[in-house]
Each structure stands twice: as C-alpha cells, then as structure tokens.
C-alpha cells in the first residue's frame, strides 16, 4: 500500500501502533473482569506482547 502511494510508510506504522495498543487495552479490559487475582495477573500478562509491539513500531526509524 505504501508503494502504491495510497498511504505513506509513516501512516501505516501509525495504524499498526494504534492496532497493537488497542489489542493490549482489550486484553487489560478482560483482566478487569476476572474475579480471581491469579487469572487477572495472567490476563494482564497477555497484554504485554501487544504493548511491546506498539513500542517497537512507534520507535521504528523510517530514515
């Protein structure tokens, strides 16, 4: 899509960051509904890969 000129590489990265953050926040929201503390902790850990991906994408150098 970036090669066709429809979107810039920066716009694609921004969308990917938004999607990764959204996935992480959804995982954290699920953790908030758990009644057992260990289940909450496990579900919080499920958000980590999404948030790490968001940070990696946000810090990508396109130059």
mmCIF file as Biopython writes it, N, C-alpha, C and O atoms, coordinates in Angstrom:
data_model
#
loop_
_atom_site.group_PDB
_atom_site.id
_atom_site.type_symbol
_atom_site.label_atom_id
_atom_site.label_alt_id
_atom_site.label_comp_id
_atom_site.label_asym_id
_atom_site.label_entity_id
_atom_site.label_seq_id
_atom_site.pdbx_PDB_ins_code
_atom_site.Cartn_x
_atom_site.Cartn_y
_atom_site.Cartn_z
_atom_site.occupancy
_atom_site.B_iso_or_equiv
_atom_site.auth_seq_id
_atom_site.auth_asym_id
_atom_site.pdbx_PDB_model_num
ATOM 1   N N  . UNK A ? 1  ? 0.814   -1.188  0.000  1.0 0.0 1  A 1 
ATOM 2   C CA . UNK A ? 1  ? 0.000   0.000   0.000  1.0 0.0 1  A 1 
ATOM 3   C C  . UNK A ? 1  ? 0.859   1.254   0.000  1.0 0.0 1  A 1 
ATOM 4   O O  . UNK A ? 1  ? 0.521   2.242   -0.651 1.0 0.0 1  A 1 
ATOM 5   N N  . UNK A ? 2  ? 1.950   1.216   0.717  1.0 0.0 2  A 1 
ATOM 6   C CA . UNK A ? 2  ? 2.833   2.376   0.720  1.0 0.0 2  A 1 
ATOM 7   C C  . UNK A ? 2  ? 3.502   2.543   -0.632 1.0 0.0 2  A 1 
ATOM 8   O O  . UNK A ? 2  ? 3.734   3.671   -1.069 1.0 0.0 2  A 1 
ATOM 9   N N  . UNK A ? 3  ? 3.818   1.437   -1.305 1.0 0.0 3  A 1 
ATOM 10  C CA . UNK A ? 3  ? 4.484   1.504   -2.603 1.0 0.0 3  A 1 
ATOM 11  C C  . UNK A ? 3  ? 3.562   2.074   -3.671 1.0 0.0 3  A 1 
ATOM 12  O O  . UNK A ? 3  ? 4.032   2.686   -4.630 1.0 0.0 3  A 1 
ATOM 13  N N  . UNK A ? 4  ? 2.263   1.881   -3.518 1.0 0.0 4  A 1 
ATOM 14  C CA . UNK A ? 4  ? 1.300   2.392   -4.492 1.0 0.0 4  A 1 
ATOM 15  C C  . UNK A ? 4  ? 1.000   3.868   -4.289 1.0 0.0 4  A 1 
ATOM 16  O O  . UNK A ? 4  ? 0.360   4.490   -5.136 1.0 0.0 4  A 1 
ATOM 17  N N  . UNK A ? 5  ? 1.448   4.429   -3.193 1.0 0.0 5  A 1 
ATOM 18  C CA . UNK A ? 5  ? 1.213   5.836   -2.935 1.0 0.0 5  A 1 
ATOM 19  C C  . UNK A ? 5  ? -0.094  6.136   -2.235 1.0 0.0 5  A 1 
ATOM 20  O O  . UNK A ? 5  ? -0.412  7.303   -2.005 1.0 0.0 5  A 1 
ATOM 21  N N  . UNK A ? 6  ? -0.868  5.106   -1.886 1.0 0.0 6  A 1 
ATOM 22  C CA . UNK A ? 6  ? -2.129  5.343   -1.198 1.0 0.0 6  A 1 
ATOM 23  C C  . UNK A ? 6  ? -1.891  5.842   0.222  1.0 0.0 6  A 1 
ATOM 24  O O  . UNK A ? 6  ? -2.600  6.725   0.706  1.0 0.0 6  A 1 
ATOM 25  N N  . UNK A ? 7  ? -0.900  5.278   0.878  1.0 0.0 7  A 1 
ATOM 26  C CA . UNK A ? 7  ? -0.549  5.646   2.239  1.0 0.0 7  A 1 
ATOM 27  C C  . UNK A ? 7  ? 0.965   5.763   2.332  1.0 0.0 7  A 1 
ATOM 28  O O  . UNK A ? 7  ? 1.699   5.104   1.596  1.0 0.0 7  A 1 
ATOM 29  N N  . UNK A ? 8  ? 1.411   6.597   3.229  1.0 0.0 8  A 1 
ATOM 30  C CA . UNK A ? 8  ? 2.851   6.678   3.465  1.0 0.0 8  A 1 
ATOM 31  C C  . UNK A ? 8  ? 3.241   5.585   4.452  1.0 0.0 8  A 1 
ATOM 32  O O  . UNK A ? 8  ? 2.389   5.027   5.144  1.0 0.0 8  A 1 
ATOM 33  N N  . UNK A ? 9  ? 4.523   5.288   4.511  1.0 0.0 9  A 1 
ATOM 34  C CA . UNK A ? 9  ? 5.009   4.291   5.462  1.0 0.0 9  A 1 
ATOM 35  C C  . UNK A ? 9  ? 4.719   4.736   6.895  1.0 0.0 9  A 1 
ATOM 36  O O  . UNK A ? 9  ? 4.400   3.910   7.750  1.0 0.0 9  A 1 
ATOM 37  N N  . UNK A ? 10 ? 4.826   6.022   7.155  1.0 0.0 10 A 1 
ATOM 38  C CA . UNK A ? 10 ? 4.553   6.550   8.495  1.0 0.0 10 A 1 
ATOM 39  C C  . UNK A ? 10 ? 3.088   6.345   8.870  1.0 0.0 10 A 1 
ATOM 40  O O  . UNK A ? 10 ? 2.778   6.012   10.014 1.0 0.0 10 A 1 
ATOM 41  N N  . UNK A ? 11 ? 2.195   6.541   7.913  1.0 0.0 11 A 1 
ATOM 42  C CA . UNK A ? 11 ? 0.772   6.329   8.188  1.0 0.0 11 A 1 
ATOM 43  C C  . UNK A ? 11 ? 0.477   4.857   8.480  1.0 0.0 11 A 1 
ATOM 44  O O  . UNK A ? 11 ? -0.334  4.543   9.351  1.0 0.0 11 A 1 
ATOM 45  N N  . UNK A ? 12 ? 1.133   3.968   7.758  1.0 0.0 12 A 1 
ATOM 46  C CA . UNK A ? 12 ? 0.953   2.541   8.011  1.0 0.0 12 A 1 
ATOM 47  C C  . UNK A ? 12 ? 1.476   2.153   9.394  1.0 0.0 12 A 1 
ATOM 48  O O  . UNK A ? 12 ? 0.846   1.371   10.107 1.0 0.0 12 A 1 
ATOM 49  N N  . UNK A ? 13 ? 2.627   2.704   9.763  1.0 0.0 13 A 1 
ATOM 50  C CA . UNK A ? 13 ? 3.166   2.430   11.094 1.0 0.0 13 A 1 
ATOM 51  C C  . UNK A ? 13 ? 2.250   2.975   12.180 1.0 0.0 13 A 1 
ATOM 52  O O  . UNK A ? 13 ? 2.029   2.314   13.195 1.0 0.0 13 A 1 
ATOM 53  N N  . UNK A ? 14 ? 1.719   4.166   11.978 1.0 0.0 14 A 1 
ATOM 54  C CA . UNK A ? 14 ? 0.801   4.753   12.951 1.0 0.0 14 A 1 
ATOM 55  C C  . UNK A ? 14 ? -0.430  3.868   13.134 1.0 0.0 14 A 1 
ATOM 56  O O  . UNK A ? 14 ? -0.886  3.662   14.258 1.0 0.0 14 A 1 
ATOM 57  N N  . UNK A ? 15 ? -0.959  3.353   12.048 1.0 0.0 15 A 1 
ATOM 58  C CA . UNK A ? 15 ? -2.127  2.471   12.133 1.0 0.0 15 A 1 
ATOM 59  C C  . UNK A ? 15 ? -1.780  1.173   12.847 1.0 0.0 15 A 1 
ATOM 60  O O  . UNK A ? 15 ? -2.585  0.649   13.617 1.0 0.0 15 A 1 
ATOM 61  N N  . UNK A ? 16 ? -0.587  0.656   12.595 1.0 0.0 16 A 1 
ATOM 62  C CA . UNK A ? 16 ? -0.159  -0.576  13.265 1.0 0.0 16 A 1 
ATOM 63  C C  . UNK A ? 16 ? 0.029   -0.340  14.762 1.0 0.0 16 A 1 
ATOM 64  O O  . UNK A ? 16 ? -0.319  -1.195  15.576 1.0 0.0 16 A 1 
ATOM 65  N N  . UNK A ? 17 ? 0.574   0.811   15.121 1.0 0.0 17 A 1 
ATOM 66  C CA . UNK A ? 17 ? 0.724   1.157   16.546 1.0 0.0 17 A 1 
ATOM 67  C C  . UNK A ? 17 ? -0.644  1.233   17.203 1.0 0.0 17 A 1 
ATOM 68  O O  . UNK A ? 17 ? -0.848  0.682   18.285 1.0 0.0 17 A 1 
ATOM 69  N N  . UNK A ? 18 ? -1.580  1.912   16.556 1.0 0.0 18 A 1 
ATOM 70  C CA . UNK A ? 18 ? -2.929  2.034   17.105 1.0 0.0 18 A 1 
ATOM 71  C C  . UNK A ? 18 ? -3.575  0.663   17.299 1.0 0.0 18 A 1 
ATOM 72  O O  . UNK A ? 18 ? -4.223  0.419   18.317 1.0 0.0 18 A 1 
ATOM 73  N N  . UNK A ? 19 ? -3.401  -0.227  16.328 1.0 0.0 19 A 1 
ATOM 74  C CA . UNK A ? 19 ? -3.984  -1.568  16.427 1.0 0.0 19 A 1 
ATOM 75  C C  . UNK A ? 19 ? -3.351  -2.363  17.567 1.0 0.0 19 A 1 
ATOM 76  O O  . UNK A ? 19 ? -4.052  -3.057  18.303 1.0 0.0 19 A 1 
ATOM 77  N N  . UNK A ? 20 ? -2.046  -2.266  17.713 1.0 0.0 20 A 1 
ATOM 78  C CA . UNK A ? 20 ? -1.361  -3.003  18.783 1.0 0.0 20 A 1 
ATOM 79  C C  . UNK A ? 20 ? -1.770  -2.482  20.157 1.0 0.0 20 A 1 
ATOM 80  O O  . UNK A ? 20 ? -1.989  -3.265  21.081 1.0 0.0 20 A 1 
ATOM 81  N N  . UNK A ? 21 ? -1.874  -1.163  20.290 1.0 0.0 21 A 1 
ATOM 82  C CA . UNK A ? 21 ? -2.316  -0.588  21.561 1.0 0.0 21 A 1 
ATOM 83  C C  . UNK A ? 21 ? -3.751  -1.009  21.864 1.0 0.0 21 A 1 
ATOM 84  O O  . UNK A ? 21 ? -4.083  -1.342  23.001 1.0 0.0 21 A 1 
ATOM 85  N N  . UNK A ? 22 ? -4.585  -0.990  20.849 1.0 0.0 22 A 1 
ATOM 86  C CA . UNK A ? 22 ? -5.975  -1.420  21.035 1.0 0.0 22 A 1 
ATOM 87  C C  . UNK A ? 22 ? -6.068  -2.859  21.507 1.0 0.0 22 A 1 
ATOM 88  O O  . UNK A ? 22 ? -6.855  -3.174  22.400 1.0 0.0 22 A 1 
ATOM 89  N N  . UNK A ? 23 ? -5.273  -3.731  20.915 1.0 0.0 23 A 1 
ATOM 90  C CA . UNK A ? 23 ? -5.275  -5.132  21.335 1.0 0.0 23 A 1 
ATOM 91  C C  . UNK A ? 23 ? -4.797  -5.273  22.777 1.0 0.0 23 A 1 
ATOM 92  O O  . UNK A ? 23 ? -5.353  -6.057  23.545 1.0 0.0 23 A 1 
ATOM 93  N N  . UNK A ? 24 ? -3.767  -4.513  23.143 1.0 0.0 24 A 1 
ATOM 94  C CA . UNK A ? 24 ? -3.282  -4.549  24.513 1.0 0.0 24 A 1 
ATOM 95  C C  . UNK A ? 24 ? -4.315  -4.046  25.502 1.0 0.0 24 A 1 
ATOM 96  O O  . UNK A ? 24 ? -4.479  -4.613  26.582 1.0 0.0 24 A 1 
ATOM 97  N N  . UNK A ? 25 ? -5.011  -2.981  25.131 1.0 0.0 25 A 1 
ATOM 98  C CA . UNK A ? 25 ? -6.035  -2.437  26.021 1.0 0.0 25 A 1 
ATOM 99  C C  . UNK A ? 25 ? -7.217  -3.384  26.170 1.0 0.0 25 A 1 
ATOM 100 O O  . UNK A ? 25 ? -7.809  -3.482  27.245 1.0 0.0 25 A 1 
ATOM 101 N N  . UNK A ? 26 ? -7.561  -4.082  25.092 1.0 0.0 26 A 1 
ATOM 102 C CA . UNK A ? 26 ? -8.636  -5.071  25.190 1.0 0.0 26 A 1 
ATOM 103 C C  . UNK A ? 26 ? -8.245  -6.211  26.129 1.0 0.0 26 A 1 
ATOM 104 O O  . UNK A ? 26 ? -9.070  -6.698  26.902 1.0 0.0 26 A 1 
ATOM 105 N N  . UNK A ? 27 ? -6.994  -6.628  26.057 1.0 0.0 27 A 1 
ATOM 106 C CA . UNK A ? 27 ? -6.523  -7.676  26.962 1.0 0.0 27 A 1 
ATOM 107 C C  . UNK A ? 27 ? -6.577  -7.198  28.409 1.0 0.0 27 A 1 
ATOM 108 O O  . UNK A ? 27 ? -6.948  -7.961  29.301 1.0 0.0 27 A 1 
ATOM 109 N N  . UNK A ? 28 ? -6.209  -5.945  28.644 1.0 0.0 28 A 1 
ATOM 110 C CA . UNK A ? 28 ? -6.280  -5.407  30.003 1.0 0.0 28 A 1 
ATOM 111 C C  . UNK A ? 28 ? -7.724  -5.254  30.475 1.0 0.0 28 A 1 
ATOM 112 O O  . UNK A ? 28 ? -8.016  -5.451  31.655 1.0 0.0 28 A 1 
ATOM 113 N N  . UNK A ? 29 ? -8.614  -4.910  29.573 1.0 0.0 29 A 1 
ATOM 114 C CA . UNK A ? 29 ? -10.028 -4.796  29.937 1.0 0.0 29 A 1 
ATOM 115 C C  . UNK A ? 29 ? -10.584 -6.157  30.346 1.0 0.0 29 A 1 
ATOM 116 O O  . UNK A ? 29 ? -11.378 -6.253  31.282 1.0 0.0 29 A 1 
ATOM 117 N N  . UNK A ? 30 ? -10.166 -7.201  29.647 1.0 0.0 30 A 1 
ATOM 118 C CA . UNK A ? 30 ? -10.587 -8.552  30.018 1.0 0.0 30 A 1 
ATOM 119 C C  . UNK A ? 30 ? -10.078 -8.900  31.411 1.0 0.0 30 A 1 
ATOM 120 O O  . UNK A ? 30 ? -10.775 -9.560  32.182 1.0 0.0 30 A 1 
ATOM 121 N N  . UNK A ? 31 ? -8.889  -8.470  31.731 1.0 0.0 31 A 1 
ATOM 122 C CA . UNK A ? 31 ? -8.321  -8.751  33.056 1.0 0.0 31 A 1 
ATOM 123 C C  . UNK A ? 31 ? -9.145  -8.091  34.148 1.0 0.0 31 A 1 
ATOM 124 O O  . UNK A ? 31 ? -9.258  -8.624  35.251 1.0 0.0 31 A 1 
ATOM 125 N N  . UNK A ? 32 ? -9.712  -6.951  33.850 1.0 0.0 32 A 1 
ATOM 126 C CA . UNK A ? 32 ? -10.513 -6.249  34.841 1.0 0.0 32 A 1 
ATOM 127 C C  . UNK A ? 32 ? -11.791 -6.973  35.207 1.0 0.0 32 A 1 
ATOM 128 O O  . UNK A ? 32 ? -12.371 -6.707  36.260 1.0 0.0 32 A 1 
ATOM 129 N N  . UNK A ? 33 ? -12.238 -7.879  34.364 1.0 0.0 33 A 1 
ATOM 130 C CA . UNK A ? 33 ? -13.484 -8.599  34.650 1.0 0.0 33 A 1 
ATOM 131 C C  . UNK A ? 33 ? -13.254 -9.916  35.380 1.0 0.0 33 A 1 
ATOM 132 O O  . UNK A ? 33 ? -14.213 -10.541 35.831 1.0 0.0 33 A 1 
ATOM 133 N N  . UNK A ? 34 ? -12.016 -10.344 35.503 1.0 0.0 34 A 1 
ATOM 134 C CA . UNK A ? 34 ? -11.722 -11.611 36.173 1.0 0.0 34 A 1 
ATOM 135 C C  . UNK A ? 34 ? -11.899 -11.460 37.682 1.0 0.0 34 A 1 
ATOM 136 O O  . UNK A ? 34 ? -11.580 -10.421 38.260 1.0 0.0 34 A 1 
ATOM 137 N N  . UNK A ? 35 ? -12.405 -12.502 38.294 1.0 0.0 35 A 1 
ATOM 138 C CA . UNK A ? 35 ? -12.645 -12.435 39.742 1.0 0.0 35 A 1 
ATOM 139 C C  . UNK A ? 35 ? -11.463 -12.965 40.553 1.0 0.0 35 A 1 
ATOM 140 O O  . UNK A ? 35 ? -11.272 -12.570 41.703 1.0 0.0 35 A 1 
ATOM 141 N N  . UNK A ? 36 ? -10.689 -13.837 39.970 1.0 0.0 36 A 1 
ATOM 142 C CA . UNK A ? 36 ? -9.556  -14.455 40.665 1.0 0.0 36 A 1 
ATOM 143 C C  . UNK A ? 36 ? -8.288  -13.643 40.409 1.0 0.0 36 A 1 
ATOM 144 O O  . UNK A ? 36 ? -7.989  -13.327 39.257 1.0 0.0 36 A 1 
ATOM 145 N N  . UNK A ? 37 ? -7.538  -13.299 41.454 1.0 0.0 37 A 1 
ATOM 146 C CA . UNK A ? 37 ? -6.315  -12.494 41.258 1.0 0.0 37 A 1 
ATOM 147 C C  . UNK A ? 37 ? -5.280  -13.142 40.336 1.0 0.0 37 A 1 
ATOM 148 O O  . UNK A ? 37 ? -4.617  -12.448 39.566 1.0 0.0 37 A 1 
ATOM 149 N N  . UNK A ? 38 ? -5.140  -14.448 40.408 1.0 0.0 38 A 1 
ATOM 150 C CA . UNK A ? 38 ? -4.146  -15.084 39.534 1.0 0.0 38 A 1 
ATOM 151 C C  . UNK A ? 38 ? -4.596  -15.039 38.082 1.0 0.0 38 A 1 
ATOM 152 O O  . UNK A ? 38 ? -3.769  -14.917 37.178 1.0 0.0 38 A 1 
ATOM 153 N N  . UNK A ? 39 ? -5.885  -15.136 37.854 1.0 0.0 39 A 1 
ATOM 154 C CA . UNK A ? 39 ? -6.413  -15.011 36.489 1.0 0.0 39 A 1 
ATOM 155 C C  . UNK A ? 39 ? -6.206  -13.592 35.981 1.0 0.0 39 A 1 
ATOM 156 O O  . UNK A ? 39 ? -5.842  -13.388 34.823 1.0 0.0 39 A 1 
ATOM 157 N N  . UNK A ? 40 ? -6.438  -12.611 36.847 1.0 0.0 40 A 1 
ATOM 158 C CA . UNK A ? 40 ? -6.197  -11.219 36.460 1.0 0.0 40 A 1 
ATOM 159 C C  . UNK A ? 40 ? -4.740  -11.016 36.055 1.0 0.0 40 A 1 
ATOM 160 O O  . UNK A ? 40 ? -4.450  -10.362 35.054 1.0 0.0 40 A 1 
ATOM 161 N N  . UNK A ? 41 ? -3.834  -11.579 36.838 1.0 0.0 41 A 1 
ATOM 162 C CA . UNK A ? 41 ? -2.408  -11.436 36.539 1.0 0.0 41 A 1 
ATOM 163 C C  . UNK A ? 41 ? -2.064  -12.076 35.204 1.0 0.0 41 A 1 
ATOM 164 O O  . UNK A ? 41 ? -1.325  -11.498 34.407 1.0 0.0 41 A 1 
ATOM 165 N N  . UNK A ? 42 ? -2.594  -13.265 34.958 1.0 0.0 42 A 1 
ATOM 166 C CA . UNK A ? 42 ? -2.338  -13.947 33.681 1.0 0.0 42 A 1 
ATOM 167 C C  . UNK A ? 42 ? -2.858  -13.124 32.516 1.0 0.0 42 A 1 
ATOM 168 O O  . UNK A ? 42 ? -2.188  -12.996 31.492 1.0 0.0 42 A 1 
ATOM 169 N N  . UNK A ? 43 ? -4.047  -12.569 32.670 1.0 0.0 43 A 1 
ATOM 170 C CA . UNK A ? 43 ? -4.633  -11.791 31.589 1.0 0.0 43 A 1 
ATOM 171 C C  . UNK A ? 43 ? -3.895  -10.472 31.378 1.0 0.0 43 A 1 
ATOM 172 O O  . UNK A ? 43 ? -3.822  -9.985  30.250 1.0 0.0 43 A 1 
ATOM 173 N N  . UNK A ? 44 ? -3.348  -9.889  32.437 1.0 0.0 44 A 1 
ATOM 174 C CA . UNK A ? 44 ? -2.523  -8.690  32.278 1.0 0.0 44 A 1 
ATOM 175 C C  . UNK A ? 44 ? -1.264  -9.023  31.476 1.0 0.0 44 A 1 
ATOM 176 O O  . UNK A ? 44 ? -0.826  -8.242  30.631 1.0 0.0 44 A 1 
ATOM 177 N N  . UNK A ? 45 ? -0.697  -10.187 31.755 1.0 0.0 45 A 1 
ATOM 178 C CA . UNK A ? 45 ? 0.497   -10.602 31.016 1.0 0.0 45 A 1 
ATOM 179 C C  . UNK A ? 45 ? 0.214   -10.834 29.535 1.0 0.0 45 A 1 
ATOM 180 O O  . UNK A ? 45 ? 1.112   -10.701 28.703 1.0 0.0 45 A 1 
ATOM 181 N N  . UNK A ? 46 ? -1.013  -11.175 29.207 1.0 0.0 46 A 1 
ATOM 182 C CA . UNK A ? 46 ? -1.382  -11.356 27.801 1.0 0.0 46 A 1 
ATOM 183 C C  . UNK A ? 46 ? -1.320  -10.042 27.026 1.0 0.0 46 A 1 
ATOM 184 O O  . UNK A ? 46 ? -1.190  -10.053 25.802 1.0 0.0 46 A 1 
ATOM 185 N N  . UNK A ? 47 ? -1.410  -8.923  27.720 1.0 0.0 47 A 1 
ATOM 186 C CA . UNK A ? 47 ? -1.341  -7.618  27.060 1.0 0.0 47 A 1 
ATOM 187 C C  . UNK A ? 47 ? 0.082   -7.229  26.711 1.0 0.0 47 A 1 
ATOM 188 O O  . UNK A ? 47 ? 0.297   -6.403  25.823 1.0 0.0 47 A 1 
ATOM 189 N N  . UNK A ? 48 ? 1.059   -7.810  27.396 1.0 0.0 48 A 1 
ATOM 190 C CA . UNK A ? 48 ? 2.453   -7.384  27.247 1.0 0.0 48 A 1 
ATOM 191 C C  . UNK A ? 48 ? 2.959   -7.479  25.806 1.0 0.0 48 A 1 
ATOM 192 O O  . UNK A ? 48 ? 3.534   -6.505  25.320 1.0 0.0 48 A 1 
ATOM 193 N N  . UNK A ? 49 ? 2.778   -8.590  25.102 1.0 0.0 49 A 1 
ATOM 194 C CA . UNK A ? 49 ? 3.315   -8.644  23.730 1.0 0.0 49 A 1 
ATOM 195 C C  . UNK A ? 49 ? 2.733   -7.561  22.814 1.0 0.0 49 A 1 
ATOM 196 O O  . UNK A ? 49 ? 3.430   -7.027  21.951 1.0 0.0 49 A 1 
ATOM 197 N N  . UNK A ? 50 ? 1.467   -7.247  23.008 1.0 0.0 50 A 1 
ATOM 198 C CA . UNK A ? 50 ? 0.831   -6.211  22.184 1.0 0.0 50 A 1 
ATOM 199 C C  . UNK A ? 50 ? 1.443   -4.839  22.469 1.0 0.0 50 A 1 
ATOM 200 O O  . UNK A ? 50 ? 1.705   -4.059  21.554 1.0 0.0 50 A 1 
ATOM 201 N N  . UNK A ? 51 ? 1.665   -4.562  23.746 1.0 0.0 51 A 1 
ATOM 202 C CA . UNK A ? 51 ? 2.237   -3.265  24.115 1.0 0.0 51 A 1 
ATOM 203 C C  . UNK A ? 51 ? 3.701   -3.161  23.712 1.0 0.0 51 A 1 
ATOM 204 O O  . UNK A ? 51 ? 4.165   -2.086  23.331 1.0 0.0 51 A 1 
ATOM 205 N N  . UNK A ? 52 ? 4.432   -4.271  23.792 1.0 0.0 52 A 1 
ATOM 206 C CA . UNK A ? 52 ? 5.829   -4.271  23.330 1.0 0.0 52 A 1 
ATOM 207 C C  . UNK A ? 52 ? 5.878   -4.023  21.826 1.0 0.0 52 A 1 
ATOM 208 O O  . UNK A ? 52 ? 6.720   -3.268  21.341 1.0 0.0 52 A 1 
ATOM 209 N N  . UNK A ? 53 ? 4.979   -4.657  21.101 1.0 0.0 53 A 1 
ATOM 210 C CA . UNK A ? 53 ? 4.924   -4.427  19.656 1.0 0.0 53 A 1 
ATOM 211 C C  . UNK A ? 53 ? 4.616   -2.969  19.349 1.0 0.0 53 A 1 
ATOM 212 O O  . UNK A ? 53 ? 5.213   -2.391  18.440 1.0 0.0 53 A 1 
ATOM 213 N N  . UNK A ? 54 ? 3.701   -2.373  20.086 1.0 0.0 54 A 1 
ATOM 214 C CA . UNK A ? 54 ? 3.356   -0.961  19.862 1.0 0.0 54 A 1 
ATOM 215 C C  . UNK A ? 54 ? 4.574   -0.069  20.080 1.0 0.0 54 A 1 
ATOM 216 O O  . UNK A ? 54 ? 4.814   0.858   19.306 1.0 0.0 54 A 1 
ATOM 217 N N  . UNK A ? 55 ? 5.340   -0.345  21.125 1.0 0.0 55 A 1 
ATOM 218 C CA . UNK A ? 55 ? 6.543   0.451   21.393 1.0 0.0 55 A 1 
ATOM 219 C C  . UNK A ? 55 ? 7.566   0.262   20.295 1.0 0.0 55 A 1 
ATOM 220 O O  . UNK A ? 55 ? 8.179   1.227   19.840 1.0 0.0 55 A 1 
ATOM 221 N N  . UNK A ? 56 ? 7.756   -0.979  19.863 1.0 0.0 56 A 1 
ATOM 222 C CA . UNK A ? 56 ? 8.729   -1.251  18.795 1.0 0.0 56 A 1 
ATOM 223 C C  . UNK A ? 56 ? 8.335   -0.549  17.500 1.0 0.0 56 A 1 
ATOM 224 O O  . UNK A ? 56 ? 9.184   0.022   16.815 1.0 0.0 56 A 1 
ATOM 225 N N  . UNK A ? 57 ? 7.056   -0.594  17.169 1.0 0.0 57 A 1 
ATOM 226 C CA . UNK A ? 57 ? 6.608   0.072   15.942 1.0 0.0 57 A 1 
ATOM 227 C C  . UNK A ? 57 ? 6.714   1.589   16.058 1.0 0.0 57 A 1 
ATOM 228 O O  . UNK A ? 57 ? 7.104   2.268   15.108 1.0 0.0 57 A 1 
ATOM 229 N N  . UNK A ? 58 ? 6.366   2.109   17.223 1.0 0.0 58 A 1 
ATOM 230 C CA . UNK A ? 58 ? 6.412   3.570   17.418 1.0 0.0 58 A 1 
ATOM 231 C C  . UNK A ? 58 ? 7.822   4.096   17.377 1.0 0.0 58 A 1 
ATOM 232 O O  . UNK A ? 58 ? 8.043   5.251   17.012 1.0 0.0 58 A 1 
ATOM 233 N N  . UNK A ? 59 ? 8.779   3.275   17.744 1.0 0.0 59 A 1 
ATOM 234 C CA . UNK A ? 59 ? 10.155  3.740   17.764 1.0 0.0 59 A 1 
ATOM 235 C C  . UNK A ? 59 ? 10.936  3.369   16.501 1.0 0.0 59 A 1 
ATOM 236 O O  . UNK A ? 59 ? 12.139  3.613   16.415 1.0 0.0 59 A 1 
ATOM 237 N N  . UNK A ? 60 ? 10.252  2.787   15.536 1.0 0.0 60 A 1 
ATOM 238 C CA . UNK A ? 60 ? 10.911  2.413   14.280 1.0 0.0 60 A 1 
ATOM 239 C C  . UNK A ? 60 ? 11.408  3.648   13.547 1.0 0.0 60 A 1 
ATOM 240 O O  . UNK A ? 60 ? 10.708  4.656   13.463 1.0 0.0 60 A 1 
ATOM 241 N N  . UNK A ? 61 ? 12.599  3.562   13.027 1.0 0.0 61 A 1 
ATOM 242 C CA . UNK A ? 61 ? 13.199  4.664   12.280 1.0 0.0 61 A 1 
ATOM 243 C C  . UNK A ? 61 ? 13.019  4.406   10.798 1.0 0.0 61 A 1 
ATOM 244 O O  . UNK A ? 61 ? 13.557  3.438   10.260 1.0 0.0 61 A 1 
ATOM 245 N N  . UNK A ? 62 ? 12.267  5.268   10.140 1.0 0.0 62 A 1 
ATOM 246 C CA . UNK A ? 62 ? 11.988  5.068   8.717  1.0 0.0 62 A 1 
ATOM 247 C C  . UNK A ? 62 ? 13.043  5.677   7.807  1.0 0.0 62 A 1 
ATOM 248 O O  . UNK A ? 62 ? 12.975  5.523   6.588  1.0 0.0 62 A 1 
ATOM 249 N N  . UNK A ? 63 ? 13.988  6.345   8.370  1.0 0.0 63 A 1 
ATOM 250 C CA . UNK A ? 63 ? 15.010  7.001   7.539  1.0 0.0 63 A 1 
ATOM 251 C C  . UNK A ? 63 ? 16.095  6.060   7.121  1.0 0.0 63 A 1 
ATOM 252 O O  . UNK A ? 63 ? 17.025  6.462   6.421  1.0 0.0 63 A 1 
#
